[in-house]
Structure formats: C-alpha cells, structure tokens
Amino acid sequence: MLLPAYLLALGLGQIEVGLLSTATLIGSALATLAVGRWGHRFPSRRLMMAAAVLMAATGLGFAAASSLWPLLIIAFVGPLNPGGGDASVFLPLEHAALASATSAETRTAAFARYSFVGTTFGAVGALGAAVPPWLAGAAGMSMLDALRIMFIVHAAIAVTVWALYRSLPRPAAGRAGPDAPAAPL
C-alpha cells in the first residue's frame, strides 16, 4: 500500500489520492475487460509481454511525475493496484496461458503451484512496504526519495517479468498453448 503513502508524500490531498486510486482500479478493470473481449485476437504471450512493458513504464512514470494530471494518466493506463490484491490484466492472461499450457490431469496442481508462488511473492511485496522507512532512516534520504526507489524497483520487477514471459515456449503449429490465440468466449 505504498501508492497512497507516496501520493501523500508528494503533497497531494486525500481527494486526489482517492481519485488516483480510483483511476488505477478503473483503468485495470477496463484493460481486463478489453483483454477478455478482444484478447483472443492476439497471442497471449505477446499480450503478457506488453502488459509487463506497461508495468515498467508505470513504475518509471510514477517515480518521475509529481503533479496530478500526469499521475492520473499513468494511474489510469498502467497496471497498478493501490491495494494488496491483484486487480490487473496479468491475472486473466496468466490464467488463460496456464490453462492452455497444461493437460487436464495436471491443471489443478499447476494452478495450486501458481497460487502458492503468487501468494508468496505477494507476501514479500507486502514486506517491501517496510523498506522506504528503513531507507529513510539508514541511508538518510527523504521518505519521498525512498518511495520513488520503490517505483523504480517496481519497474525492474516488470523487466524481469517481461523476460520470464519472453522465455515462454511458442506453441507448435496447430497446437494450443500460451502463445496461440484463444477462441472467443
């Protein structure tokens, strides 16, 4: 929950923080609906890589911008969640890719591992909320700069995610997989 702390540290008021948080949720919801409606036209691997690029740009944008309107655009377009859960376009893309890449016999185990790893990294991310106050105290930097570093870390994680998505295998011709277009719902 670093986003509200960061926005308050920038000097924005509670209404602006609420507006920006709402923009992140509405933007993520619309992106998820768009991928659900039109995503079948594109390889899921490419969509996931594009989402990771957008995630990196969002982290860098939040680290660099400090006024309301640019932040509002970045919040609306970027896959960023102001809360602790995953309300972004990544979840349905990953679910669809995982379902198409596994056999019916192994699908439950694959989703169990996926959920476990996701929850574990979510917990590590929650622990990361303690890093900015530690940086501010130990390194003597301002809290605002420490929070900006967290958005740069966010962008670095996105680059790692992009590389992981890029390493996904391309499906063989005629076989469904994480890179094959899915049938429309």
Backbone as CSV, one residue per row, in Angstrom:
resi,resn,N_x,N_y,N_z,CA_x,CA_y,CA_z,C_x,C_y,C_z
1,MET,0.827,-1.179,0.000,0.000,0.000,0.000,0.879,1.253,0.000
2,LEU,1.897,1.228,-0.843,2.799,2.365,-0.925,2.240,3.508,-1.755
3,LEU,1.312,3.225,-2.658,0.793,4.276,-3.527,0.177,5.423,-2.745
4,PRO,-0.737,5.181,-1.813,-1.281,6.314,-1.067,-0.213,7.064,-0.259
5,ALA,0.722,6.331,0.338,1.793,6.991,1.095,2.637,7.860,0.180
6,TYR,2.930,7.371,-1.009,3.719,8.133,-1.966,2.976,9.394,-2.400
7,LEU,1.704,9.246,-2.716,0.924,10.399,-3.169,0.799,11.451,-2.076
8,LEU,0.624,11.013,-0.838,0.576,11.968,0.274,1.934,12.634,0.469
9,ALA,3.018,11.877,0.284,4.355,12.455,0.418,4.629,13.489,-0.673
10,LEU,3.976,13.331,-1.828,4.100,14.318,-2.897,3.369,15.617,-2.558
11,GLY,2.536,15.558,-1.527,1.779,16.743,-1.135,0.362,16.769,-1.661
12,LEU,-0.079,15.670,-2.258,-1.448,15.609,-2.740,-2.399,15.412,-1.557
13,GLY,-3.610,15.894,-1.709,-4.609,15.764,-0.652,-5.322,14.432,-0.722
14,GLN,-6.177,14.208,0.248,-6.894,12.942,0.332,-7.824,12.728,-0.858
15,ILE,-8.429,13.780,-1.358,-9.322,13.640,-2.515,-8.518,13.233,-3.748
16,GLU,-7.348,13.847,-3.942,-6.513,13.491,-5.078,-6.007,12.052,-4.956
17,VAL,-5.649,11.640,-3.746,-5.207,10.255,-3.534,-6.345,9.293,-3.865
18,GLY,-7.543,9.611,-3.422,-8.699,8.779,-3.746,-8.990,8.744,-5.233
19,LEU,-8.849,9.881,-5.892,-9.065,9.958,-7.331,-8.046,9.115,-8.085
20,LEU,-6.794,9.213,-7.698,-5.751,8.420,-8.350,-5.922,6.926,-8.079
21,SER,-6.287,6.580,-6.865,-6.519,5.162,-6.552,-7.693,4.621,-7.354
22,THR,-8.729,5.426,-7.493,-9.881,5.025,-8.292,-9.498,4.873,-9.753
23,ALA,-8.669,5.785,-10.252,-8.227,5.699,-11.648,-7.454,4.409,-11.903
24,THR,-6.632,3.977,-10.946,-5.886,2.728,-11.143,-6.844,1.545,-11.241
25,LEU,-7.853,1.540,-10.393,-8.792,0.418,-10.406,-9.662,0.421,-11.655
26,ILE,-10.144,1.598,-12.063,-10.981,1.677,-13.269,-10.154,1.313,-14.498
27,GLY,-8.943,1.837,-14.586,-8.084,1.508,-15.723,-7.783,0.024,-15.800
28,SER,-7.473,-0.586,-14.663,-7.205,-2.030,-14.645,-8.436,-2.828,-15.025
29,ALA,-9.592,-2.398,-14.542,-10.835,-3.100,-14.876,-11.125,-3.006,-16.367
30,LEU,-10.961,-1.822,-16.943,-11.217,-1.657,-18.378,-10.210,-2.446,-19.217
31,ALA,-8.949,-2.462,-18.805,-7.942,-3.239,-19.534,-8.273,-4.730,-19.465
32,THR,-8.706,-5.194,-18.308,-9.068,-6.599,-18.147,-10.279,-6.943,-19.014
33,LEU,-11.267,-6.055,-19.039,-12.441,-6.284,-19.897,-12.054,-6.277,-21.373
34,ALA,-11.167,-5.365,-21.754,-10.735,-5.297,-23.155,-9.990,-6.561,-23.552
35,VAL,-9.117,-7.045,-22.689,-8.393,-8.279,-22.998,-9.364,-9.450,-23.061
36,GLY,-10.349,-9.464,-22.167,-11.344,-10.530,-22.208,-12.178,-10.504,-23.481
37,ARG,-12.459,-9.322,-23.978,-13.292,-9.192,-25.178,-12.491,-9.374,-26.466
38,TRP,-11.323,-8.735,-26.572,-10.578,-8.716,-27.827,-9.224,-9.419,-27.756
39,GLY,-8.848,-9.905,-26.596,-7.533,-10.515,-26.436,-7.325,-11.767,-27.248
40,HIS,-8.387,-12.471,-27.584,-8.253,-13.712,-28.358,-7.660,-13.472,-29.752
41,ARG,-7.642,-12.238,-30.168,-7.102,-11.902,-31.495,-5.570,-11.845,-31.518
42,PHE,-4.973,-11.881,-30.340,-3.525,-11.728,-30.218,-2.948,-12.902,-29.442
43,PRO,-1.711,-13.257,-29.705,-1.075,-14.309,-28.905,-0.964,-13.858,-27.439
44,SER,-1.326,-14.726,-26.517,-1.325,-14.354,-25.097,0.079,-14.015,-24.613
45,ARG,1.082,-14.677,-25.154,2.466,-14.370,-24.776,2.791,-12.915,-25.087
46,ARG,2.372,-12.467,-26.261,2.616,-11.079,-26.658,1.836,-10.110,-25.768
47,LEU,0.616,-10.447,-25.412,-0.172,-9.592,-24.515,0.477,-9.496,-23.134
48,MET,0.973,-10.622,-22.637,1.621,-10.607,-21.320,2.897,-9.776,-21.362
49,MET,3.661,-9.887,-22.440,4.877,-9.084,-22.564,4.535,-7.594,-22.663
50,ALA,3.472,-7.267,-23.384,3.051,-5.866,-23.483,2.609,-5.338,-22.121
51,ALA,1.911,-6.154,-21.353,1.496,-5.739,-20.009,2.708,-5.508,-19.112
52,ALA,3.745,-6.324,-19.273,4.962,-6.126,-18.477,5.668,-4.832,-18.865
53,VAL,5.686,-4.512,-20.158,6.272,-3.238,-20.596,5.482,-2.078,-20.004
54,LEU,4.162,-2.188,-20.024,3.321,-1.145,-19.444,3.549,-1.027,-17.940
55,MET,3.780,-2.160,-17.285,4.082,-2.149,-15.849,5.383,-1.394,-15.574
56,ALA,6.394,-1.638,-16.404,7.672,-0.937,-16.233,7.499,0.559,-16.458
57,ALA,6.775,0.916,-17.505,6.540,2.337,-17.785,5.756,3.001,-16.661
58,THR,4.833,2.267,-16.065,4.049,2.803,-14.948,4.947,3.082,-13.750
59,GLY,5.817,2.147,-13.414,6.727,2.363,-12.297,7.629,3.558,-12.517
60,LEU,8.202,3.657,-13.718,9.071,4.791,-14.020,8.280,6.088,-14.068
61,GLY,7.063,6.030,-14.588,6.219,7.225,-14.645,5.866,7.745,-13.267
62,PHE,5.502,6.845,-12.376,5.187,7.285,-11.007,6.421,7.822,-10.300
63,ALA,7.575,7.246,-10.568,8.805,7.725,-9.941,9.177,9.118,-10.441
64,ALA,8.832,9.425,-11.688,9.248,10.691,-12.286,8.221,11.807,-12.141
65,ALA,6.951,11.489,-12.202,5.904,12.519,-12.195,5.549,12.929,-10.772
66,SER,5.117,14.167,-10.635,4.729,14.616,-9.299,3.477,15.479,-9.291
67,SER,2.923,15.791,-10.451,1.695,16.587,-10.458,0.500,15.704,-10.805
68,LEU,-0.663,16.176,-10.464,-1.874,15.361,-10.508,-2.193,14.811,-11.896
69,TRP,-2.211,15.654,-12.928,-2.698,15.192,-14.227,-1.818,14.134,-14.864
70,PRO,-0.501,14.290,-14.879,0.306,13.177,-15.419,0.138,11.900,-14.587
71,LEU,0.072,12.054,-13.278,-0.120,10.878,-12.423,-1.468,10.213,-12.700
72,LEU,-2.475,11.012,-12.970,-3.803,10.473,-13.252,-3.791,9.644,-14.533
73,ILE,-3.098,10.124,-15.544,-2.998,9.377,-16.806,-2.217,8.090,-16.591
74,ILE,-1.102,8.188,-15.899,-0.287,6.997,-15.625,-1.085,5.985,-14.806
75,ALA,-1.821,6.473,-13.815,-2.623,5.585,-12.964,-3.702,4.877,-13.766
76,PHE,-4.333,5.594,-14.689,-5.419,5.010,-15.469,-4.899,3.978,-16.475
77,VAL,-3.784,4.280,-17.120,-3.264,3.421,-18.181,-2.460,2.247,-17.622
78,GLY,-1.754,2.454,-16.540,-0.843,1.438,-16.029,-1.500,0.357,-15.209
79,PRO,-0.914,-0.842,-15.236,-1.430,-1.956,-14.422,-0.894,-1.879,-12.996
80,LEU,-1.444,-0.974,-12.213,-1.004,-0.781,-10.841,-2.221,-0.892,-9.939
81,ASN,-2.059,-1.546,-8.818,-3.160,-1.746,-7.890,-2.834,-1.041,-6.584
82,PRO,-3.720,-0.155,-6.117,-3.423,0.557,-4.872,-3.582,-0.302,-3.626
83,GLY,-4.211,-1.451,-3.751,-4.422,-2.324,-2.601,-3.465,-3.490,-2.616
84,GLY,-3.781,-4.496,-1.830,-2.891,-5.637,-1.710,-3.180,-6.777,-2.662
85,GLY,-4.343,-6.803,-3.316,-4.697,-7.910,-4.192,-4.293,-7.646,-5.624
86,ASP,-4.562,-8.615,-6.479,-4.234,-8.466,-7.891,-5.498,-8.134,-8.652
87,ALA,-5.610,-6.893,-9.075,-6.762,-6.454,-9.857,-6.267,-5.888,-11.174
88,SER,-5.377,-6.618,-11.831,-4.810,-6.110,-13.073,-5.011,-7.115,-14.186
89,VAL,-4.556,-6.731,-15.363,-4.733,-7.529,-16.553,-3.870,-8.796,-16.535
90,PHE,-2.864,-8.849,-15.681,-1.978,-10.012,-15.637,-2.721,-11.290,-15.242
91,LEU,-3.594,-11.210,-14.278,-4.246,-12.410,-13.746,-5.009,-13.193,-14.812
92,PRO,-5.936,-12.584,-15.564,-6.639,-13.395,-16.564,-5.738,-13.880,-17.697
93,LEU,-4.735,-13.077,-18.053,-3.805,-13.528,-19.095,-3.017,-14.742,-18.632
94,GLU,-2.522,-14.690,-17.412,-1.751,-15.815,-16.884,-2.628,-17.035,-16.683
95,HIS,-3.849,-16.840,-16.205,-4.754,-17.973,-16.025,-5.040,-18.660,-17.355
96,ALA,-5.323,-17.868,-18.383,-5.612,-18.452,-19.689,-4.395,-19.189,-20.245
97,ALA,-3.216,-18.581,-20.100,-1.996,-19.223,-20.598,-1.714,-20.514,-19.843
98,LEU,-1.883,-20.488,-18.535,-1.623,-21.681,-17.730,-2.617,-22.793,-18.062
99,ALA,-3.877,-22.420,-18.228,-4.888,-23.433,-18.552,-4.622,-24.076,-19.904
100,SER,-4.178,-23.270,-20.877,-3.939,-23.841,-22.201,-2.612,-24.593,-22.285
101,ALA,-1.706,-24.337,-21.360,-0.387,-24.984,-21.410,-0.322,-26.272,-20.606
102,THR,-1.378,-26.601,-19.880,-1.362,-27.794,-19.039,-2.455,-28.756,-19.470
103,SER,-2.218,-30.020,-19.207,-3.242,-31.020,-19.509,-4.289,-31.012,-18.405
104,ALA,-5.416,-31.585,-18.694,-6.494,-31.631,-17.710,-6.052,-32.347,-16.432
105,GLU,-5.191,-33.349,-16.565,-4.750,-34.125,-15.411,-3.829,-33.331,-14.490
106,THR,-3.081,-32.398,-15.036,-2.104,-31.650,-14.225,-2.537,-30.214,-13.926
107,ARG,-3.689,-29.809,-14.430,-4.112,-28.421,-14.317,-4.319,-27.981,-12.868
108,THR,-4.931,-28.798,-12.041,-5.161,-28.412,-10.649,-3.845,-28.213,-9.914
109,ALA,-2.909,-29.106,-10.101,-1.596,-28.968,-9.458,-0.868,-27.734,-9.967
110,ALA,-0.978,-27.463,-11.271,-0.308,-26.283,-11.834,-0.907,-24.998,-11.243
111,PHE,-2.219,-24.936,-11.130,-2.845,-23.746,-10.539,-2.537,-23.628,-9.050
112,ALA,-2.401,-24.747,-8.381,-2.024,-24.703,-6.961,-0.621,-24.118,-6.802
113,ARG,0.315,-24.565,-7.623,1.673,-24.001,-7.583,1.662,-22.530,-7.961
114,TYR,0.911,-22.167,-8.973,0.788,-20.780,-9.404,0.260,-19.905,-8.258
115,SER,-0.774,-20.377,-7.593,-1.356,-19.615,-6.479,-0.384,-19.508,-5.312
116,PHE,0.320,-20.585,-5.022,1.284,-20.560,-3.932,2.411,-19.565,-4.215
117,VAL,2.968,-19.637,-5.415,4.062,-18.727,-5.775,3.561,-17.286,-5.779
118,GLY,2.381,-17.056,-6.327,1.817,-15.708,-6.350,1.575,-15.155,-4.959
119,THR,1.050,-15.970,-4.078,0.806,-15.543,-2.701,2.112,-15.277,-1.972
120,THR,3.100,-16.112,-2.217,4.411,-15.923,-1.580,5.037,-14.601,-2.016
121,PHE,5.030,-14.336,-3.317,5.591,-13.074,-3.795,4.749,-11.886,-3.338
122,GLY,3.443,-12.073,-3.211,2.600,-11.010,-2.656,2.989,-10.689,-1.222
123,ALA,3.306,-11.716,-0.446,3.741,-11.503,0.939,5.094,-10.792,0.987
124,VAL,5.995,-11.175,0.083,7.296,-10.493,0.017,7.090,-9.028,-0.356
125,GLY,6.175,-8.786,-1.270,5.859,-7.407,-1.647,5.289,-6.613,-0.495
126,ALA,4.448,-7.245,0.301,3.898,-6.563,1.474,5.001,-6.222,2.469
127,LEU,5.958,-7.124,2.625,7.105,-6.831,3.490,7.935,-5.670,2.943
128,GLY,7.905,-5.511,1.628,8.631,-4.417,0.992,8.131,-3.050,1.407
129,ALA,6.932,-2.978,1.945,6.400,-1.695,2.419,7.235,-1.134,3.568
130,ALA,8.022,-1.986,4.215,8.879,-1.522,5.309,10.212,-0.969,4.806
131,VAL,10.502,-1.134,3.537,11.785,-0.684,3.003,11.919,0.839,2.989
132,PRO,10.925,1.609,2.523,11.111,3.065,2.488,11.431,3.699,3.849
133,PRO,10.721,3.361,4.928,11.122,3.946,6.214,12.528,3.528,6.640
134,TRP,12.899,2.298,6.327,14.248,1.837,6.646,15.278,2.620,5.837
135,LEU,15.018,2.791,4.530,15.936,3.570,3.697,16.049,5.012,4.188
136,ALA,14.925,5.581,4.563,14.935,6.965,5.042,15.769,7.090,6.316
137,GLY,15.692,6.101,7.179,16.459,6.148,8.427,17.909,5.739,8.250
138,ALA,18.145,4.636,7.559,19.504,4.098,7.448,20.360,4.866,6.442
139,ALA,19.755,5.274,5.335,20.529,5.949,4.294,20.431,7.466,4.396
140,GLY,19.587,7.945,5.275,19.450,9.381,5.463,18.782,10.098,4.305
141,MET,18.033,9.376,3.482,17.341,10.030,2.364,15.937,10.430,2.788
142,SER,15.321,11.256,2.011,13.950,11.668,2.325,13.002,10.495,2.090
143,MET,11.880,10.534,2.752,10.876,9.482,2.573,10.369,9.487,1.129
144,LEU,10.235,10.661,0.526,9.775,10.749,-0.855,10.752,10.044,-1.803
145,ASP,12.030,10.266,-1.620,13.024,9.586,-2.459,13.017,8.080,-2.226
146,ALA,12.843,7.669,-0.992,12.772,6.238,-0.681,11.550,5.604,-1.352
147,LEU,10.436,6.311,-1.366,9.237,5.797,-2.026,9.425,5.761,-3.538
148,ARG,10.122,6.743,-4.081,10.404,6.737,-5.527,11.249,5.519,-5.904
149,ILE,12.178,5.164,-5.055,13.006,3.980,-5.311,12.129,2.734,-5.428
150,MET,11.080,2.673,-4.649,10.189,1.512,-4.715,9.505,1.422,-6.076
151,PHE,9.179,2.558,-6.696,8.593,2.524,-8.034,9.628,2.115,-9.072
152,ILE,10.876,2.456,-8.846,11.941,2.004,-9.743,12.130,0.495,-9.587
153,VAL,12.033,-0.010,-8.369,12.078,-1.459,-8.139,10.893,-2.124,-8.844
154,HIS,9.739,-1.485,-8.777,8.543,-1.973,-9.469,8.838,-2.132,-10.971
155,ALA,9.493,-1.134,-11.556,9.849,-1.196,-12.978,10.862,-2.309,-13.240
156,ALA,11.816,-2.490,-12.346,12.815,-3.553,-12.510,12.157,-4.931,-12.428
157,ILE,11.208,-5.085,-11.549,10.463,-6.348,-11.466,9.713,-6.589,-12.768
158,ALA,9.161,-5.525,-13.343,8.445,-5.657,-14.612,9.369,-6.139,-15.718
159,VAL,10.607,-5.679,-15.727,11.572,-6.138,-16.738,11.844,-7.626,-16.542
160,THR,11.953,-8.058,-15.301,12.149,-9.482,-15.005,10.939,-10.292,-15.463
161,VAL,9.750,-9.780,-15.188,8.524,-10.454,-15.617,8.485,-10.546,-17.145
162,TRP,8.864,-9.467,-17.818,8.908,-9.475,-19.279,9.839,-10.585,-19.773
163,ALA,11.005,-10.690,-19.155,11.963,-11.717,-19.569,11.397,-13.115,-19.329
164,LEU,10.684,-13.301,-18.239,10.060,-14.602,-17.980,8.990,-14.915,-19.021
165,TYR,8.167,-13.914,-19.344,7.146,-14.123,-20.374,7.791,-14.405,-21.730
166,ARG,8.876,-13.725,-22.013,9.561,-13.908,-23.291,10.122,-15.325,-23.407
167,SER,10.471,-15.925,-22.289,11.034,-17.274,-22.317,9.969,-18.355,-22.449
168,LEU,8.694,-17.982,-22.410,7.647,-18.987,-22.596,7.786,-19.609,-23.982
169,PRO,7.582,-20.901,-24.071,7.717,-21.543,-25.385,6.585,-21.127,-26.321
170,ARG,6.921,-21.064,-27.574,5.896,-20.817,-28.597,5.259,-22.163,-28.914
171,PRO,3.955,-22.183,-29.105,3.310,-23.470,-29.376,3.661,-23.983,-30.763
172,ALA,3.635,-25.304,-30.898,3.858,-25.922,-32.208,2.668,-25.600,-33.101
173,ALA,2.848,-25.674,-34.377,1.767,-25.376,-35.312,0.585,-26.299,-35.066
174,GLY,-0.587,-25.708,-34.994,-1.800,-26.494,-34.802,-2.065,-26.909,-33.372
175,ARG,-1.240,-26.493,-32.435,-1.424,-26.877,-31.035,-1.687,-25.630,-30.210
176,ALA,-2.686,-25.692,-29.359,-2.978,-24.570,-28.468,-1.892,-24.459,-27.426
177,GLY,-1.613,-23.254,-27.014,-0.593,-23.027,-25.987,-0.625,-21.589,-25.530
178,PRO,0.344,-21.178,-24.715,0.301,-19.837,-24.164,0.499,-18.752,-25.216
179,ASP,0.932,-19.092,-26.428,1.146,-18.079,-27.455,0.092,-18.178,-28.556
180,ALA,-0.775,-19.173,-28.482,-1.795,-19.327,-29.506,-3.009,-18.477,-29.161
181,PRO,-3.628,-17.881,-30.189,-4.841,-17.125,-29.892,-5.921,-18.059,-29.363
182,ALA,-6.614,-17.604,-28.344,-7.681,-18.410,-27.753,-8.978,-18.129,-28.499
183,ALA,-9.907,-19.047,-28.411,-11.212,-18.853,-29.018,-11.990,-17.816,-28.224
184,PRO,-12.825,-17.016,-28.893,-13.605,-16.016,-28.161,-14.627,-16.687,-27.254
185,LEU,-14.983,-15.992,-26.193,-15.953,-16.546,-25.236,-17.349,-16.436,-25.738
